[in-house]
Amino acid sequence: DAGITQSPRHKVTETGTPVTLRCHQTENHRYMYWYRQDPGHGLRLIHYSYGVKDTDKGEVSDGYSVSRSKTEDFLLTLESATSSQTSVYFCAIRTGGEWNEQFFGPGTRLTVL
Amino acid sequence: GIQVEQSPPDLILQEGANSTLRCNFSDSVNNLQWFHQNPWGQLINLFYIPSGTKQNGRLSATTVATERYSLLYISSSQTTDSGVYFCAVDNTDKLIFGTGTRLQVFP
């Protein structure tokens, strides 16, 4: 399962509150990713990281920020949650080297009321 | 950016039937992966297949990179094959997903 955990697994919050989701990996992979999954859209990339303190935007980055202060942890923050950010959030790692295969964590279901 | 289209969007099968899922993409890719999302939401890696053919049990996949498509074959389907199958491609270190094929297998 590539040693990926996400916390929390479920969260209900109110509009306007800050929310931070955590992704933790145990295998020191350089690349980490945050995606969101919504009906009719498949998975879409929010932000990704290619090393400690190195991050870049994805397709749907507005309203989200990320941080990576340690190789093993990649945090996704919603500074002021909105109802449109209700979604399932997946973290992923990429194995790198000859194989650029991505593996996904179990997901976090976030509901913004 | 690169576009990924999957077909059919929905597929209903009886147990034991075979099926073929298709993924078309609009540009050359470095990476192509097939995933199964089970009814509990877990994303399971099926194949990493930027080109060529691979087989794993009842599942096999073929990617023809020069013609920009990939096929996933499921033989002798089982109820546990139900879920959504995603194709995802990458040419810039970022995976782009198709919208998936929803498969329902009935006993």
Interface residues (C-beta under 8 A of the other chain):
Chain A: Y31 Y33 G40 H41 G42 L43 R44 L45 Y48 Y50 G58 E59 V88 F90 A92 R94 W99 N100 E101 Q102 F103 F104 P106 G107
Chain B: G1 N30 N31 Q33 F35 G41 Q42 L43 N45 Y48 F86 A88 D90 D93 K94 L95 I96 F97 G98 T99 G100
